[in-house]
Amino acid sequence: MRDLVAFFSEKDRGMDVSFAHGQLSYANEATYTCIRYLMLPHIVGQWHCPVLTADCDGYFPQDFPALWQELKSGSDYGFRLYAYNHEGKQIGGEPWGFGAGLSYFGETELLPQIGRYLHNYVQRTYSPENPTNWCIDQCALAQAYSRFVAPRWNDLRIRFMDEGTPLMVMPHHVGGKDALLEHDGAVSEQDLRQFMQDNA
């Protein structure tokens, strides 16, 4: 990871990578789903650019750079809106009704406010006694959507992330988590190291 960060930090390659590691003082299902929102204010405070949040159980396909450019140029937001129609209304699913596995935030001016909102929602609502902590990230995202996106639905370009070519190959694309583990990723660590060497 340090080699990867160094490679992207040497010059502007149109993408930045950062990472953290270490032991968590408290870990349960909510920790892993919410960590993206707990660190989002720091990320958007450091970089002024569109942000894509994604689950770790997936991989980016080879044509990701082209798909990313297409997403940025044609969408203000992208969500897994499996329980919503194209008018922005929820038509089924759980009360929160959001898949948080892959989300795109393209309004960079609003991102600091959205990042703080998601972070604060998790901090405010988390309880170790809550048996549904695993979905707190979906609840946070649904509330952020209701506050920042839904009132302006007709003025925004919203991408339904489950439609069209997937920006990220996820378990539901290949038949589940076990199938994903057996599925070859388009880019291996060896491929990435070769790319860094060729483009040093």
C-alpha positions in Angstrom: 0.0 0.0 0.0 2.9 2.4 0.7 4.3 1.7 -2.8 0.9 2.5 -4.2 0.4 5.7 -2.3 4.0 6.8 -3.3 3.2 6.1 -7.0 0.1 8.2 -7.0 1.7 11.0 -4.9 4.7 11.5 -7.2 2.6 13.4 -9.8 -1.0 14.1 -10.6 -2.3 10.9 -12.1 -6.0 11.9 -11.7 -6.4 9.7 -8.6 -5.3 9.6 -5.0 -4.9 6.7 -2.6 -4.6 6.8 1.2 -5.0 4.1 3.8 -4.8 3.5 7.5 -4.1 0.3 9.4 -4.0 -0.9 13.0 -6.2 -2.5 15.6 -9.6 -1.2 16.3 -10.4 -0.5 20.0 -14.0 -1.7 19.4 -15.2 -3.8 16.4 -18.5 -5.2 15.4 -20.6 -5.3 12.3 -21.2 -1.5 12.4 -17.5 -0.7 12.5 -16.9 -2.1 9.1 -19.9 -0.7 7.4 -19.6 2.8 8.9 -15.9 3.4 8.7 -16.2 5.1 5.3 -18.6 7.7 6.8 -16.5 8.1 10.0 -13.5 9.1 7.9 -15.4 10.9 5.1 -15.0 14.4 6.7 -11.3 14.0 6.8 -11.1 12.8 3.2 -13.3 15.6 1.7 -11.4 18.2 3.9 -8.1 17.0 2.3 -9.2 16.7 -1.3 -11.7 18.8 -3.2 -13.0 16.3 -5.7 -15.9 13.8 -6.4 -15.9 10.8 -4.1 -16.8 7.2 -4.6 -17.4 5.1 -1.5 -17.4 1.3 -2.0 -17.6 -1.9 0.0 -14.3 -3.9 0.2 -15.8 -7.1 -1.1 -15.6 -6.2 -4.8 -13.1 -5.1 -7.4 -12.8 -2.5 -10.1 -12.9 -3.8 -13.7 -10.3 -3.0 -16.3 -12.4 -0.4 -17.9 -12.9 1.5 -14.6 -11.1 4.6 -15.8 -13.5 5.1 -18.7 -16.5 4.2 -16.5 -15.3 6.7 -13.9 -15.0 9.5 -16.4 -18.5 8.7 -17.8 -19.9 8.8 -14.2 -18.2 12.1 -13.4 -19.3 13.8 -16.6 -22.9 12.5 -16.6 -24.0 12.3 -12.9 -24.2 14.4 -9.8 -24.8 11.4 -7.5 -24.9 7.7 -7.9 -26.6 5.3 -5.5 -27.8 1.6 -5.3 -31.4 2.7 -5.5 -32.9 -0.8 -5.7 -36.0 0.2 -3.8 -36.6 3.5 -5.7 -38.3 4.4 -9.0 -36.9 6.8 -11.5 -38.9 9.6 -10.0 -36.9 9.3 -6.7 -39.7 7.7 -4.7 -39.2 4.6 -2.5 -41.4 1.8 -3.8 -40.3 -1.1 -1.7 -37.7 -2.5 0.6 -36.8 -1.8 4.2 -37.5 1.5 5.8 -34.0 2.7 5.0 -34.2 1.2 1.5 -30.6 2.0 0.4 -27.7 -0.2 -0.7 -24.6 1.6 0.6 -22.2 -0.8 -1.2 -21.3 1.8 -4.0 -22.1 5.5 -3.8 -21.0 8.4 -5.8 -20.9 12.0 -4.5 -20.2 14.5 -7.3 -21.3 17.8 -5.9 -17.9 18.8 -4.4 -19.2 22.0 -2.8 -21.7 20.1 -0.7 -19.4 17.2 0.1 -18.0 18.7 3.4 -21.5 19.2 4.7 -22.7 15.7 3.5 -19.5 14.1 5.0 -20.1 15.8 8.4 -23.8 14.7 8.3 -23.0 11.1 7.6 -20.3 11.0 10.3 -22.5 12.7 12.9 -25.4 10.4 12.1 -23.3 7.4 12.8 -21.9 8.9 16.0 -25.3 10.0 17.2 -27.3 6.8 16.5 -24.8 4.0 17.2 -25.5 1.8 20.1 -23.7 -1.5 21.0 -27.1 -2.9 22.1 -28.7 -2.3 18.7 -29.1 -5.7 16.9 -29.4 -4.0 13.5 -26.1 -2.1 13.7 -25.0 -3.8 10.5 -27.4 -1.5 8.5 -26.5 1.8 10.2 -24.6 2.9 7.2 -27.7 2.4 5.0 -29.8 4.3 7.5 -27.2 7.2 7.4 -27.1 7.3 3.6 -30.9 7.2 3.3 -31.2 10.1 5.7 -28.5 12.1 3.8 -30.3 11.3 0.6 -33.6 12.6 2.1 -31.9 15.8 3.2 -29.5 16.7 0.4 -30.7 14.9 -2.7 -34.4 14.1 -2.7 -35.7 17.7 -2.5 -33.7 18.5 -5.7 -34.3 15.2 -7.5 -35.6 16.9 -10.7 -32.6 19.2 -10.9 -29.9 16.6 -10.4 -28.5 13.8 -12.5 -28.9 10.7 -10.5 -27.2 7.4 -11.6 -28.8 4.1 -10.5 -25.6 2.2 -9.8 -27.2 -1.2 -10.4 -28.1 -0.2 -13.9 -25.8 -0.4 -16.9 -22.2 -1.6 -16.8 -21.1 -2.0 -13.2 -18.4 0.4 -12.0 -17.4 -2.2 -9.5 -17.9 -5.9 -9.6 -19.6 -6.9 -6.4 -21.0 -10.2 -5.0 -24.5 -9.7 -6.4 -23.0 -9.5 -9.9 -21.4 -12.9 -9.8 -23.7 -15.0 -7.6 -22.7 -14.1 -4.0 -19.8 -13.6 -1.7 -18.4 -17.1 -2.2 -18.6 -16.8 -5.9 -16.7 -13.5 -5.8 -13.9 -15.1 -3.8 -13.6 -17.6 -6.6 -13.9 -15.0 -9.3 -10.7 -13.7 -10.8 -10.3 -9.9 -10.4 -9.5 -8.0 -13.6 -6.4 -6.5 -12.0 -4.0 -8.5 -9.8 -1.4 -7.1 -7.4 1.2 -8.3 -10.0 -0.6 -6.3 -12.7 -0.6 -3.2 -10.5 3.1 -3.5 -9.7 3.9 -3.9 -13.4 1.8 -0.9 -14.2 3.6 1.2 -11.6 7.0 0.1 -12.9 6.0 0.8 -16.5 4.7 4.3 -15.6 7.3 5.4 -13.0 
